[in-house]
Amino acid sequence: MTVQHAGAVAPSQSLAVRAFDSSRLEAFCATAEFDRPTLVLDVDRVEAQYHALKAGLGHADIHYAVKANPHPAILGRLVRLGAHFDAASRGEIEMCLAQGAQPHQISYGNTIKRVVDIAWAHQAGITLFAADAEEELEKIAEHAPGAQVYIRVIVEVSMADWPLTRKFGCDRDTALRLLDTAKALGLDPVGFSFHVGSQTRKAEMWRPTLDAVGQLWADAKAAGHELTMLNIGGGFPAFYGEEIQAPTDYAAGVMAMVTERFGHVPRVMAEPGRGLVAEAGMIVAEVVLTSKKSDRDLHRWVYLSIGRFSGLAETEGEAIRYQFVTPHDGEATGPCIVAGPSCDSADVLYEKRPMQLPLALKAGDRVLIRNTGAYTSTYSSVCFNGFPPLEAVAI
């Protein structure tokens, strides 16, 4: 197949690092032995990306979105680098604490929390919680009295490749009312959070969201609220073949726009997940079968040993277009529908836009899937159809 290498990215200070680490991963994955689909992680690449993002974010704290990949090697390295963490559950908090993170470095960022988990987190020393509803504030006030809270707001306009839904957040009027509610309940409402949407490829794409949240911030201040914290969420992109901005330039561009609209905010939180770990991972899989359904079929089918239920859930709607490396790259190609191995008709990765893959591809050929360090092992099913979950190893 014709592969768009990292060199397709606009020239930047990150280009050499990205190409070097991709080669290291590919060299290891091309020769190591695996008995099932395996995600290989280069933790040094995570560290390099952390430094690149931090250089642009300045005084903002990186709260790594643990849900992207909670591998102990990643969490441990980030703890040693001084990172903070955005946790979605008690389980994620426990994983961070087990690697040496301190409670003040962890934000309980899920707006949907069980009462028992709020109480446990409070007892464990967690002091910062997210909310977007009155009932959630009531739960926090009862089971984590006096806690700091931030209100998540809905992003109405997103320029991301994958805008988020209305599942999280509240509108302007509700957000202002919830600040008052939090105060009345004895909580400490410190600010707002939002999420521009996954895979927002350039900093400029944040502008309409920051305009809206900046106006809300001003309205809250005018209403007498002393806000001290802004959580700008995630959205930091990874390279999947389309041009993205270099991480330091990207982060600096976002922070410049934040300063323009909010002035100096004492505490800024950023929650990169995909943008921190995606490019540090590569999946090793194999071709299980190639076929055509009829002599009239214009496309071949290529079935891999990994599918939507075993790690590649983000191919839903063909939103993420992963890049494949095969032993036949450079040879003649043709359009292929790519699917997983399970006995489920929904386990099809790319059909609306078939992939150009080598015509010589056959069962048993090793396939490497680039930039799969985020939202793969965490999305992998426990044992659907009896297939084991995606293995993950760090080098």
BALOBA-1460 file (C-alpha; in Angstrom, 3 decimals):
// residues 395
<rec num="1" residu="m" x="0.000" y="0.000" z="0.000"/>
<rec num="2" residu="t" x="1.009" y="3.642" z="-0.285"/>
<rec num="3" residu="v" x="1.609" y="4.819" z="3.267"/>
<rec num="4" residu="q" x="1.513" y="8.482" z="4.283"/>
<rec num="5" residu="h" x="4.526" y="8.678" z="6.570"/>
<rec num="6" residu="a" x="5.040" y="11.214" z="9.322"/>
<rec num="7" residu="g" x="6.822" y="13.367" z="6.772"/>
<rec num="8" residu="a" x="3.405" y="14.370" z="5.460"/>
<rec num="9" residu="v" x="3.105" y="16.657" z="8.466"/>
<rec num="10" residu="a" x="4.018" y="20.295" z="7.930"/>
<rec num="11" residu="p" x="7.719" y="20.931" z="8.731"/>
<rec num="12" residu="s" x="8.164" y="21.437" z="12.444"/>
<rec num="13" residu="q" x="10.484" y="20.929" z="15.354"/>
<rec num="14" residu="s" x="8.659" y="17.679" z="16.191"/>
<rec num="15" residu="l" x="9.180" y="16.036" z="12.805"/>
<rec num="16" residu="a" x="12.525" y="14.356" z="13.472"/>
<rec num="17" residu="v" x="11.399" y="13.001" z="16.842"/>
<rec num="18" residu="r" x="8.220" y="11.579" z="15.338"/>
<rec num="19" residu="a" x="10.033" y="9.864" z="12.456"/>
<rec num="20" residu="f" x="12.723" y="8.428" z="14.745"/>
<rec num="21" residu="d" x="10.272" y="6.944" z="17.197"/>
<rec num="22" residu="s" x="8.078" y="5.517" z="14.453"/>
<rec num="23" residu="s" x="11.105" y="3.704" z="13.050"/>
<rec num="24" residu="r" x="12.004" y="2.324" z="16.476"/>
<rec num="25" residu="l" x="8.515" y="0.963" z="16.996"/>
<rec num="26" residu="e" x="8.318" y="-0.484" z="13.482"/>
<rec num="27" residu="a" x="11.686" y="-2.203" z="13.819"/>
<rec num="28" residu="f" x="10.652" y="-3.847" z="17.083"/>
<rec num="29" residu="c" x="7.170" y="-4.816" z="15.888"/>
<rec num="30" residu="a" x="8.421" y="-6.226" z="12.591"/>
<rec num="31" residu="t" x="10.632" y="-8.844" z="14.274"/>
<rec num="32" residu="a" x="9.257" y="-9.613" z="17.748"/>
<rec num="33" residu="e" x="7.108" y="-12.712" z="18.207"/>
<rec num="34" residu="f" x="3.472" y="-12.351" z="19.293"/>
<rec num="35" residu="d" x="0.817" y="-15.045" z="19.572"/>
<rec num="36" residu="r" x="-2.112" y="-12.619" z="19.414"/>
<rec num="37" residu="p" x="-2.808" y="-8.988" z="18.466"/>
<rec num="38" residu="t" x="-0.566" y="-6.815" z="20.635"/>
<rec num="39" residu="l" x="-0.195" y="-3.095" z="21.280"/>
<rec num="40" residu="v" x="3.458" y="-2.106" z="21.644"/>
<rec num="41" residu="l" x="4.136" y="1.155" z="23.506"/>
<rec num="42" residu="d" x="7.246" y="3.324" z="23.383"/>
<rec num="43" residu="v" x="7.164" y="5.133" z="26.730"/>
<rec num="44" residu="d" x="10.111" y="7.341" z="25.729"/>
<rec num="45" residu="r" x="7.887" y="8.689" z="22.953"/>
<rec num="46" residu="v" x="5.240" y="9.558" z="25.551"/>
<rec num="47" residu="e" x="7.850" y="11.495" z="27.513"/>
<rec num="48" residu="a" x="9.002" y="13.388" z="24.421"/>
<rec num="49" residu="q" x="5.414" y="14.363" z="23.618"/>
<rec num="50" residu="y" x="4.808" y="15.429" z="27.217"/>
<rec num="51" residu="h" x="7.779" y="17.814" z="27.083"/>
<rec num="52" residu="a" x="6.686" y="19.153" z="23.684"/>
<rec num="53" residu="l" x="3.163" y="19.910" z="24.889"/>
<rec num="54" residu="k" x="4.334" y="21.344" z="28.212"/>
<rec num="55" residu="a" x="6.703" y="23.716" z="26.414"/>
<rec num="56" residu="g" x="3.703" y="25.257" z="24.647"/>
<rec num="57" residu="l" x="1.248" y="25.108" z="27.536"/>
<rec num="58" residu="g" x="3.455" y="27.147" z="29.857"/>
<rec num="59" residu="h" x="1.941" y="27.465" z="33.334"/>
<rec num="60" residu="a" x="-0.973" y="25.159" z="32.478"/>
<rec num="61" residu="d" x="-0.900" y="21.769" z="34.197"/>
<rec num="62" residu="i" x="-1.163" y="18.659" z="32.047"/>
<rec num="63" residu="h" x="-3.888" y="16.427" z="33.497"/>
<rec num="64" residu="y" x="-3.384" y="13.297" z="31.409"/>
<rec num="65" residu="a" x="-6.715" y="11.736" z="30.402"/>
<rec num="66" residu="v" x="-6.122" y="8.296" z="31.884"/>
<rec num="67" residu="k" x="-8.913" y="6.706" z="29.819"/>
<rec num="68" residu="a" x="-6.753" y="7.054" z="26.695"/>
<rec num="69" residu="n" x="-4.301" y="4.442" z="27.961"/>
<rec num="70" residu="p" x="-3.778" y="3.508" z="31.636"/>
<rec num="71" residu="h" x="-0.786" y="1.222" z="31.096"/>
<rec num="72" residu="p" x="1.272" y="1.254" z="34.321"/>
<rec num="73" residu="a" x="4.456" y="2.128" z="32.417"/>
<rec num="74" residu="i" x="2.801" y="5.246" z="31.001"/>
<rec num="75" residu="l" x="1.289" y="6.340" z="34.322"/>
<rec num="76" residu="g" x="4.543" y="5.705" z="36.164"/>
<rec num="77" residu="r" x="6.602" y="7.724" z="33.698"/>
<rec num="78" residu="l" x="4.135" y="10.613" z="33.800"/>
<rec num="79" residu="v" x="4.149" y="10.620" z="37.599"/>
<rec num="80" residu="r" x="7.932" y="10.958" z="37.537"/>
<rec num="81" residu="l" x="7.631" y="13.829" z="35.059"/>
<rec num="82" residu="g" x="5.301" y="15.699" z="37.431"/>
<rec num="83" residu="a" x="2.119" y="15.265" z="35.423"/>
<rec num="84" residu="h" x="-1.378" y="15.555" z="36.840"/>
<rec num="85" residu="f" x="-4.236" y="13.231" z="35.925"/>
<rec num="86" residu="d" x="-7.868" y="13.376" z="34.797"/>
<rec num="87" residu="a" x="-9.638" y="10.269" z="36.128"/>
<rec num="88" residu="a" x="-13.048" y="9.024" z="35.036"/>
<rec num="89" residu="s" x="-13.614" y="6.423" z="37.759"/>
<rec num="90" residu="r" x="-12.480" y="5.017" z="41.077"/>
<rec num="91" residu="g" x="-10.512" y="2.422" z="39.139"/>
<rec num="92" residu="e" x="-8.501" y="5.067" z="37.300"/>
<rec num="93" residu="i" x="-7.840" y="6.964" z="40.520"/>
<rec num="94" residu="e" x="-6.563" y="3.759" z="42.104"/>
<rec num="95" residu="m" x="-4.260" y="3.108" z="39.136"/>
<rec num="96" residu="c" x="-2.762" y="6.610" z="39.404"/>
<rec num="97" residu="l" x="-2.265" y="6.343" z="43.163"/>
<rec num="98" residu="a" x="-0.647" y="2.929" z="42.717"/>
<rec num="99" residu="q" x="1.985" y="4.522" z="40.464"/>
<rec num="100" residu="g" x="2.789" y="7.211" z="43.019"/>
<rec num="101" residu="a" x="0.496" y="10.076" z="42.044"/>
<rec num="102" residu="q" x="-0.648" y="12.258" z="44.936"/>
<rec num="103" residu="p" x="-4.357" y="12.999" z="45.500"/>
<rec num="104" residu="h" x="-3.908" y="16.718" z="44.778"/>
<rec num="105" residu="q" x="-2.613" y="15.773" z="41.304"/>
<rec num="106" residu="i" x="-5.838" y="13.960" z="40.380"/>
<rec num="107" residu="s" x="-9.102" y="15.478" z="39.191"/>
<rec num="108" residu="y" x="-12.280" y="13.376" z="39.253"/>
<rec num="109" residu="g" x="-13.377" y="14.631" z="35.866"/>
<rec num="110" residu="n" x="-16.380" y="12.447" z="35.076"/>
<rec num="111" residu="t" x="-19.647" y="14.341" z="35.585"/>
<rec num="112" residu="i" x="-21.470" y="11.041" z="36.190"/>
<rec num="113" residu="k" x="-20.307" y="9.485" z="39.459"/>
<rec num="114" residu="r" x="-21.740" y="6.945" z="41.891"/>
<rec num="115" residu="v" x="-22.287" y="8.182" z="45.429"/>
<rec num="116" residu="v" x="-20.046" y="5.466" z="46.878"/>
<rec num="117" residu="d" x="-17.246" y="6.443" z="44.508"/>
<rec num="118" residu="i" x="-17.505" y="10.121" z="45.436"/>
<rec num="119" residu="a" x="-17.264" y="9.170" z="49.102"/>
<rec num="120" residu="w" x="-14.308" y="6.856" z="48.451"/>
<rec num="121" residu="a" x="-12.465" y="9.519" z="46.429"/>
<rec num="122" residu="h" x="-13.027" y="12.087" z="49.157"/>
<rec num="123" residu="q" x="-11.631" y="9.713" z="51.775"/>
<rec num="124" residu="a" x="-8.661" y="9.036" z="49.490"/>
<rec num="125" residu="g" x="-7.857" y="12.761" z="49.482"/>
<rec num="126" residu="i" x="-9.324" y="13.837" z="46.108"/>
<rec num="127" residu="t" x="-10.488" y="17.437" z="46.410"/>
<rec num="128" residu="l" x="-11.412" y="18.437" z="42.831"/>
<rec num="129" residu="f" x="-14.607" y="17.192" z="41.138"/>
<rec num="130" residu="a" x="-16.488" y="17.947" z="37.911"/>
<rec num="131" residu="a" x="-20.247" y="18.449" z="37.697"/>
<rec num="132" residu="d" x="-22.834" y="19.574" z="35.156"/>
<rec num="133" residu="a" x="-26.097" y="19.034" z="37.064"/>
<rec num="134" residu="e" x="-27.687" y="20.115" z="40.323"/>
<rec num="135" residu="e" x="-28.096" y="16.548" z="41.578"/>
<rec num="136" residu="e" x="-24.406" y="15.857" z="41.008"/>
<rec num="137" residu="l" x="-23.516" y="18.879" z="43.122"/>
<rec num="138" residu="e" x="-25.835" y="17.632" z="45.852"/>
<rec num="139" residu="k" x="-24.096" y="14.241" z="45.819"/>
<rec num="140" residu="i" x="-20.664" y="15.873" z="46.026"/>
<rec num="141" residu="a" x="-21.743" y="18.233" z="48.819"/>
<rec num="142" residu="e" x="-23.037" y="15.336" z="50.921"/>
<rec num="143" residu="h" x="-20.182" y="12.897" z="50.348"/>
<rec num="144" residu="a" x="-17.222" y="15.241" z="49.709"/>
<rec num="145" residu="p" x="-18.167" y="18.299" z="51.783"/>
<rec num="146" residu="g" x="-16.265" y="21.466" z="51.024"/>
<rec num="147" residu="a" x="-14.746" y="20.068" z="47.808"/>
<rec num="148" residu="q" x="-13.673" y="22.229" z="44.913"/>
<rec num="149" residu="v" x="-15.909" y="21.817" z="41.865"/>
<rec num="150" residu="y" x="-15.822" y="23.009" z="38.292"/>
<rec num="151" residu="i" x="-18.825" y="23.148" z="35.999"/>
<rec num="152" residu="r" x="-18.595" y="21.522" z="32.594"/>
<rec num="153" residu="v" x="-20.270" y="23.486" z="29.802"/>
<rec num="154" residu="i" x="-21.623" y="22.260" z="26.478"/>
<rec num="155" residu="v" x="-19.639" y="23.111" z="23.347"/>
<rec num="156" residu="e" x="-22.245" y="24.150" z="20.803"/>
<rec num="157" residu="v" x="-19.852" y="24.775" z="17.900"/>
<rec num="158" residu="s" x="-16.961" y="22.386" z="17.267"/>
<rec num="159" residu="m" x="-14.477" y="22.254" z="14.400"/>
<rec num="160" residu="a" x="-13.069" y="18.901" z="15.530"/>
<rec num="161" residu="d" x="-12.948" y="15.854" z="13.291"/>
<rec num="162" residu="w" x="-14.990" y="14.101" z="15.973"/>
<rec num="163" residu="p" x="-17.262" y="16.552" z="17.834"/>
<rec num="164" residu="l" x="-18.561" y="15.340" z="21.182"/>
<rec num="165" residu="t" x="-22.256" y="14.872" z="21.887"/>
<rec num="166" residu="r" x="-24.567" y="16.568" z="24.359"/>
<rec num="167" residu="k" x="-24.005" y="13.783" z="26.891"/>
<rec num="168" residu="f" x="-21.725" y="16.041" z="28.947"/>
<rec num="169" residu="g" x="-22.025" y="19.673" z="29.967"/>
<rec num="170" residu="c" x="-24.733" y="22.278" z="30.423"/>
<rec num="171" residu="d" x="-25.643" y="25.540" z="28.728"/>
<rec num="172" residu="r" x="-24.725" y="29.070" z="29.781"/>
<rec num="173" residu="d" x="-27.705" y="29.813" z="32.023"/>
<rec num="174" residu="t" x="-27.501" y="26.444" z="33.758"/>
<rec num="175" residu="a" x="-23.751" y="26.836" z="34.308"/>
<rec num="176" residu="l" x="-24.234" y="30.210" z="36.020"/>
<rec num="177" residu="r" x="-27.023" y="28.813" z="38.163"/>
<rec num="178" residu="l" x="-24.884" y="25.814" z="39.171"/>
<rec num="179" residu="l" x="-22.156" y="28.146" z="40.462"/>
<rec num="180" residu="d" x="-24.740" y="29.644" z="42.815"/>
<rec num="181" residu="t" x="-26.002" y="26.188" z="43.782"/>
<rec num="182" residu="a" x="-22.494" y="24.979" z="44.590"/>
<rec num="183" residu="k" x="-21.906" y="27.933" z="46.882"/>
<rec num="184" residu="a" x="-25.219" y="27.390" z="48.636"/>
<rec num="185" residu="l" x="-24.267" y="23.752" z="49.236"/>
<rec num="186" residu="g" x="-20.984" y="24.721" z="50.892"/>
<rec num="187" residu="l" x="-18.804" y="23.703" z="47.946"/>
<rec num="188" residu="d" x="-16.053" y="25.813" z="46.381"/>
<rec num="189" residu="p" x="-16.921" y="26.521" z="42.709"/>
<rec num="190" residu="v" x="-13.555" y="27.380" z="41.156"/>
<rec num="191" residu="g" x="-14.303" y="27.539" z="37.431"/>
<rec num="192" residu="f" x="-15.443" y="25.897" z="34.223"/>
<rec num="193" residu="s" x="-14.393" y="23.053" z="31.953"/>
<rec num="194" residu="f" x="-15.183" y="22.211" z="28.329"/>
<rec num="195" residu="h" x="-13.995" y="19.926" z="25.522"/>
<rec num="196" residu="v" x="-13.547" y="21.206" z="21.965"/>
<rec num="197" residu="g" x="-13.975" y="17.711" z="20.510"/>
<rec num="198" residu="s" x="-11.611" y="14.909" z="19.671"/>
<rec num="199" residu="q" x="-8.924" y="15.388" z="17.026"/>
<rec num="200" residu="t" x="-9.066" y="19.176" z="16.693"/>
<rec num="201" residu="r" x="-6.167" y="19.319" z="14.245"/>
<rec num="202" residu="k" x="-5.100" y="22.981" z="14.477"/>
<rec num="203" residu="a" x="-5.078" y="25.479" z="17.332"/>
<rec num="204" residu="e" x="-7.076" y="27.967" z="15.273"/>
<rec num="205" residu="m" x="-10.008" y="25.541" z="15.382"/>
<rec num="206" residu="w" x="-10.430" y="26.300" z="19.109"/>
<rec num="207" residu="r" x="-11.405" y="29.918" z="18.424"/>
<rec num="208" residu="p" x="-15.238" y="29.689" z="18.376"/>
<rec num="209" residu="t" x="-15.299" y="27.536" z="21.512"/>
<rec num="210" residu="l" x="-12.967" y="29.856" z="23.402"/>
<rec num="211" residu="d" x="-15.062" y="32.848" z="22.319"/>
<rec num="212" residu="a" x="-18.187" y="31.282" z="23.833"/>
<rec num="213" residu="v" x="-16.556" y="30.112" z="27.066"/>
<rec num="214" residu="g" x="-14.747" y="33.448" z="27.407"/>
<rec num="215" residu="q" x="-18.080" y="35.259" z="27.377"/>
<rec num="216" residu="l" x="-19.452" y="32.852" z="29.983"/>
<rec num="217" residu="w" x="-16.365" y="33.462" z="32.143"/>
<rec num="218" residu="a" x="-16.945" y="37.221" z="31.943"/>
<rec num="219" residu="d" x="-20.629" y="36.805" z="32.799"/>
<rec num="220" residu="a" x="-19.765" y="34.685" z="35.838"/>
<rec num="221" residu="k" x="-17.237" y="37.240" z="37.068"/>
<rec num="222" residu="a" x="-19.789" y="40.023" z="36.593"/>
<rec num="223" residu="a" x="-22.231" y="38.014" z="38.687"/>
<rec num="224" residu="g" x="-19.738" y="38.071" z="41.565"/>
<rec num="225" residu="h" x="-18.066" y="34.687" z="41.229"/>
<rec num="226" residu="e" x="-14.339" y="34.607" z="41.951"/>
<rec num="227" residu="l" x="-13.186" y="32.088" z="39.374"/>
<rec num="228" residu="t" x="-9.603" y="30.826" z="39.624"/>
<rec num="229" residu="m" x="-9.495" y="27.713" z="37.430"/>
<rec num="230" residu="l" x="-10.135" y="26.967" z="33.760"/>
<rec num="231" residu="n" x="-10.085" y="23.395" z="32.452"/>
<rec num="232" residu="i" x="-9.605" y="23.516" z="28.665"/>
<rec num="233" residu="g" x="-10.057" y="19.754" z="28.337"/>
<rec num="234" residu="g" x="-8.656" y="17.621" z="25.541"/>
<rec num="235" residu="g" x="-8.849" y="17.684" z="21.766"/>
<rec num="236" residu="f" x="-5.069" y="17.695" z="21.225"/>
<rec num="237" residu="p" x="-4.563" y="15.757" z="17.989"/>
<rec num="238" residu="a" x="-2.531" y="12.764" z="16.847"/>
<rec num="239" residu="f" x="-1.245" y="12.029" z="13.367"/>
<rec num="240" residu="y" x="-3.473" y="9.707" z="11.320"/>
<rec num="241" residu="g" x="-2.366" y="10.770" z="7.856"/>
<rec num="242" residu="e" x="-3.851" y="14.276" z="7.715"/>
<rec num="243" residu="e" x="-1.712" y="17.294" z="8.529"/>
<rec num="244" residu="i" x="-1.665" y="18.407" z="12.152"/>
<rec num="245" residu="q" x="0.149" y="21.242" z="13.882"/>
<rec num="246" residu="a" x="3.354" y="20.473" z="15.801"/>
<rec num="247" residu="p" x="2.586" y="19.906" z="19.508"/>
<rec num="248" residu="t" x="4.523" y="22.848" z="20.974"/>
<rec num="249" residu="d" x="3.200" y="25.301" z="18.386"/>
<rec num="250" residu="y" x="-0.293" y="23.901" z="18.835"/>
<rec num="251" residu="a" x="-0.307" y="24.189" z="22.626"/>
<rec num="252" residu="a" x="1.228" y="27.669" z="22.533"/>
<rec num="253" residu="g" x="-1.402" y="28.785" z="20.027"/>
<rec num="254" residu="v" x="-4.222" y="27.560" z="22.247"/>
<rec num="255" residu="m" x="-2.746" y="29.229" z="25.322"/>
<rec num="256" residu="a" x="-2.301" y="32.512" z="23.481"/>
<rec num="257" residu="m" x="-6.004" y="32.507" z="22.635"/>
<rec num="258" residu="v" x="-6.872" y="31.592" z="26.231"/>
<rec num="259" residu="t" x="-4.870" y="34.558" z="27.521"/>
<rec num="260" residu="e" x="-6.540" y="36.901" z="25.000"/>
<rec num="261" residu="r" x="-9.997" y="35.968" z="26.281"/>
<rec num="262" residu="f" x="-9.502" y="35.161" z="29.954"/>
<rec num="263" residu="g" x="-6.464" y="37.179" z="30.985"/>
<rec num="264" residu="h" x="-4.209" y="35.492" z="33.512"/>
<rec num="265" residu="v" x="-6.032" y="32.544" z="35.059"/>
<rec num="266" residu="p" x="-4.145" y="31.288" z="38.147"/>
<rec num="267" residu="r" x="-4.835" y="27.649" z="37.371"/>
<rec num="268" residu="v" x="-5.258" y="26.260" z="33.860"/>
<rec num="269" residu="m" x="-5.752" y="22.537" z="33.296"/>
<rec num="270" residu="a" x="-5.261" y="20.753" z="29.973"/>
<rec num="271" residu="e" x="-6.322" y="17.141" z="29.501"/>
<rec num="272" residu="p" x="-4.489" y="15.604" z="26.525"/>
<rec num="273" residu="g" x="-5.045" y="11.901" z="26.072"/>
<rec num="274" residu="r" x="-4.859" y="11.013" z="22.388"/>
<rec num="275" residu="g" x="-2.404" y="13.845" z="21.715"/>
<rec num="276" residu="l" x="-0.055" y="12.515" z="24.377"/>
<rec num="277" residu="v" x="0.000" y="8.754" z="23.763"/>
<rec num="278" residu="a" x="-1.468" y="7.848" z="20.353"/>
<rec num="279" residu="e" x="1.769" y="8.173" z="18.396"/>
<rec num="280" residu="a" x="3.632" y="6.132" z="21.013"/>
<rec num="281" residu="g" x="1.774" y="2.943" z="20.125"/>
<rec num="282" residu="m" x="1.712" y="0.401" z="17.303"/>
<rec num="283" residu="i" x="-0.503" y="-2.667" z="17.026"/>
<rec num="284" residu="v" x="0.881" y="-5.915" z="15.632"/>
<rec num="285" residu="a" x="-1.808" y="-8.017" z="13.925"/>
<rec num="286" residu="e" x="-2.068" y="-10.366" z="10.964"/>
<rec num="287" residu="v" x="-4.236" y="-11.090" z="7.963"/>
<rec num="288" residu="v" x="-6.619" y="-13.972" z="8.657"/>
<rec num="289" residu="l" x="-8.368" y="-14.131" z="5.280"/>
<rec num="290" residu="t" x="-8.671" y="-12.322" z="1.948"/>
<rec num="291" residu="s" x="-11.626" y="-12.941" z="-0.347"/>
<rec num="292" residu="k" x="-14.101" y="-11.651" z="-2.905"/>
<rec num="293" residu="k" x="-17.824" y="-12.198" z="-2.504"/>
<rec num="294" residu="s" x="-18.411" y="-12.675" z="-6.246"/>
<rec num="295" residu="d" x="-16.726" y="-12.279" z="-9.605"/>
<rec num="296" residu="r" x="-18.590" y="-8.967" z="-9.939"/>
<rec num="297" residu="d" x="-17.213" y="-7.574" z="-6.700"/>
<rec num="298" residu="l" x="-14.969" y="-4.553" z="-7.236"/>
<rec num="299" residu="h" x="-13.449" y="-4.805" z="-3.763"/>
<rec num="300" residu="r" x="-11.500" y="-7.461" z="-1.972"/>
<rec num="301" residu="w" x="-12.251" y="-8.195" z="1.659"/>
<rec num="302" residu="v" x="-9.296" y="-8.280" z="4.055"/>
<rec num="303" residu="y" x="-10.029" y="-9.782" z="7.461"/>
<rec num="304" residu="l" x="-7.582" y="-8.959" z="10.246"/>
<rec num="305" residu="s" x="-6.969" y="-10.687" z="13.568"/>
<rec num="306" residu="i" x="-8.143" y="-7.482" z="15.300"/>
<rec num="307" residu="g" x="-11.413" y="-5.636" z="14.849"/>
<rec num="308" residu="r" x="-13.829" y="-3.148" z="16.349"/>
<rec num="309" residu="f" x="-14.439" y="-5.263" z="19.448"/>
<rec num="310" residu="s" x="-10.798" y="-6.058" z="20.157"/>
<rec num="311" residu="g" x="-9.229" y="-2.621" z="20.085"/>
<rec num="312" residu="l" x="-10.233" y="-0.680" z="16.976"/>
<rec num="313" residu="a" x="-13.524" y="0.748" z="18.253"/>
<rec num="314" residu="e" x="-12.619" y="4.205" z="16.956"/>
<rec num="315" residu="t" x="-13.181" y="3.003" z="13.398"/>
<rec num="316" residu="e" x="-16.858" y="3.491" z="14.257"/>
<rec num="317" residu="g" x="-18.228" y="5.665" z="11.464"/>
<rec num="318" residu="e" x="-14.728" y="5.434" z="9.945"/>
<rec num="319" residu="a" x="-13.867" y="8.428" z="12.122"/>
<rec num="320" residu="i" x="-10.242" y="7.421" z="12.655"/>
<rec num="321" residu="r" x="-8.351" y="6.242" z="9.567"/>
<rec num="322" residu="y" x="-5.458" y="4.159" z="10.824"/>
<rec num="323" residu="q" x="-2.365" y="3.617" z="8.682"/>
<rec num="324" residu="f" x="-1.256" y="0.074" z="7.886"/>
<rec num="325" residu="v" x="2.236" y="-1.251" z="7.211"/>
<rec num="326" residu="t" x="2.482" y="-4.598" z="5.385"/>
<rec num="327" residu="p" x="5.256" y="-6.788" z="3.930"/>
<rec num="328" residu="h" x="4.043" y="-5.895" z="0.432"/>
<rec num="329" residu="d" x="4.190" y="-2.095" z="0.650"/>
<rec num="330" residu="g" x="5.300" y="-0.613" z="-2.660"/>
<rec num="331" residu="e" x="3.604" y="-3.330" z="-4.708"/>
<rec num="332" residu="a" x="0.392" y="-2.995" z="-6.742"/>
<rec num="333" residu="t" x="-2.675" y="-2.091" z="-4.679"/>
<rec num="334" residu="g" x="-6.438" y="-2.257" z="-4.960"/>
<rec num="335" residu="p" x="-9.465" y="-1.133" z="-2.948"/>
<rec num="336" residu="c" x="-10.177" y="-3.347" z="0.060"/>
<rec num="337" residu="i" x="-12.926" y="-3.546" z="2.634"/>
<rec num="338" residu="v" x="-11.205" y="-4.169" z="5.959"/>
<rec num="339" residu="a" x="-12.949" y="-6.163" z="8.691"/>
<rec num="340" residu="g" x="-12.255" y="-7.878" z="11.988"/>
<rec num="341" residu="p" x="-12.391" y="-11.581" z="12.829"/>
<rec num="342" residu="s" x="-15.491" y="-11.817" z="15.010"/>
<rec num="343" residu="c" x="-18.841" y="-13.370" z="14.133"/>
<rec num="344" residu="d" x="-20.598" y="-10.005" z="14.156"/>
<rec num="345" residu="s" x="-21.690" y="-8.209" z="11.001"/>
<rec num="346" residu="a" x="-20.890" y="-4.849" z="12.608"/>
<rec num="347" residu="d" x="-17.207" y="-5.794" z="12.864"/>
<rec num="348" residu="v" x="-16.257" y="-3.924" z="9.685"/>
<rec num="349" residu="l" x="-13.590" y="-1.238" z="9.905"/>
<rec num="350" residu="y" x="-13.531" y="0.463" z="6.508"/>
<rec num="351" residu="e" x="-16.226" y="-0.034" z="3.873"/>
<rec num="352" residu="k" x="-17.625" y="3.385" z="3.004"/>
<rec num="353" residu="r" x="-14.116" y="4.418" z="2.007"/>
<rec num="354" residu="p" x="-12.207" y="1.229" z="1.189"/>
<rec num="355" residu="m" x="-8.484" y="1.134" z="1.905"/>
<rec num="356" residu="q" x="-5.860" y="0.799" z="-0.823"/>
<rec num="357" residu="l" x="-3.959" y="-2.342" z="0.179"/>
<rec num="358" residu="p" x="-1.476" y="-4.559" z="-1.687"/>
<rec num="359" residu="l" x="-3.050" y="-7.116" z="-3.993"/>
<rec num="360" residu="a" x="-0.444" y="-9.634" z="-2.828"/>
<rec num="361" residu="l" x="-1.696" y="-9.471" z="0.772"/>
<rec num="362" residu="k" x="-2.636" y="-12.945" z="2.035"/>
<rec num="363" residu="a" x="-3.454" y="-14.889" z="5.194"/>
<rec num="364" residu="g" x="-0.577" y="-14.964" z="7.649"/>
<rec num="365" residu="d" x="0.958" y="-11.644" z="6.576"/>
<rec num="366" residu="r" x="1.893" y="-9.402" z="9.489"/>
<rec num="367" residu="v" x="0.156" y="-6.014" z="9.576"/>
<rec num="368" residu="l" x="1.380" y="-3.117" z="11.710"/>
<rec num="369" residu="i" x="-1.139" y="-0.435" z="12.620"/>
<rec num="370" residu="r" x="0.422" y="2.946" z="13.319"/>
<rec num="371" residu="n" x="-0.362" y="5.508" z="16.017"/>
<rec num="372" residu="t" x="-2.653" y="3.255" z="18.025"/>
<rec num="373" residu="g" x="-1.471" y="4.159" z="21.528"/>
<rec num="374" residu="a" x="-4.787" y="5.823" z="22.473"/>
<rec num="375" residu="y" x="-8.250" y="4.318" z="22.878"/>
<rec num="376" residu="t" x="-7.349" y="0.820" z="21.730"/>
<rec num="377" residu="s" x="-6.451" y="-1.355" z="24.715"/>
<rec num="378" residu="t" x="-9.029" y="0.500" z="26.824"/>
<rec num="379" residu="y" x="-11.792" y="-0.122" z="24.264"/>
<rec num="380" residu="s" x="-10.909" y="-3.786" z="23.809"/>
<rec num="381" residu="s" x="-13.660" y="-6.197" z="24.887"/>
<rec num="382" residu="v" x="-13.100" y="-8.653" z="27.699"/>
<rec num="383" residu="c" x="-13.650" y="-11.762" z="25.592"/>
<rec num="384" residu="f" x="-16.197" y="-11.213" z="22.792"/>
<rec num="385" residu="n" x="-16.519" y="-14.409" z="20.704"/>
<rec num="386" residu="g" x="-13.821" y="-15.906" z="22.893"/>
<rec num="387" residu="f" x="-11.097" y="-13.678" z="21.459"/>
<rec num="388" residu="p" x="-8.753" y="-12.435" z="24.212"/>
<rec num="389" residu="p" x="-8.478" y="-8.703" z="24.941"/>
<rec num="390" residu="l" x="-5.751" y="-6.707" z="23.259"/>
<rec num="391" residu="e" x="-2.373" y="-7.381" z="24.841"/>
<rec num="392" residu="a" x="-0.246" y="-4.317" z="25.661"/>
<rec num="393" residu="v" x="3.516" y="-4.267" z="26.245"/>
<rec num="394" residu="a" x="5.938" y="-1.393" z="26.803"/>
<rec num="395" residu="i" x="9.462" y="-1.116" z="25.415"/>
